[in-house]
Amino acid sequence: MIVATVLAGSTFAPPVTPANAEDASWGCQVLLCAASQKPSWHGVPYCVPPMTRLIAAMSKPGFSWPICHEANAGKPGRETYEDCPPDTTVGYSSQGDNGWRGEPDQCIKTVDICRSPNKRGIDTELKSATVRRVFGDRGDNCIRQIAIPRPRRTDPYFFDIPNDKGVKERFWFNLNN
């Protein structure tokens, strides 16, 4: 099982002896279950209780993420959105006071609509897009910035877990019941 692999990854670990997942600390149980990929933790009966306990604990005041010190993984990271496509940049749908911009929830594509095969722009290509800005004082310039909603990750949390060579591998997971 993955327990022996994760626990063996610690720098000063004694020779690896088989370990049972049930013997692991809560932090290691969470880490092992979050790292389960096929199936995800939802499909591993052993993983449902520690992950359900985690989800319940997260809603309580003073929550502190359980850590598996033996694995040198720390707390998980979180990235809500997927990367934008290569021909776009990250943008924001709202801007508040004092420069606060909200979440980076848009992908922005700069388009020269005068050179587009469709002279009216790229409406047929990006049906869910909205024109964000028009360059030029009269609004008749050919350059437009098109905003596309940025896709949300199905599995927004991740652990970076060092393998037996010390190279970190990323494991994505979600906390949906």
Salt bridges, closest charged atoms under 4 A:
GLU79 OE1 - ARG153 NH2 3.24
GLU79 OE2 - ARG170 NH1 3.71
GLU82 OE1 - ARG153 NH1 3.35
ASP87 OD2 - LYS109 NZ 3.11
ASP112 OD2 - ARG115 NE 3.59
GLU125 OE2 - LYS109 NZ 3.10
ASP140 OD2 - ARG138 NH2 2.46
ASP160 OD1 - ARG170 NE 2.73
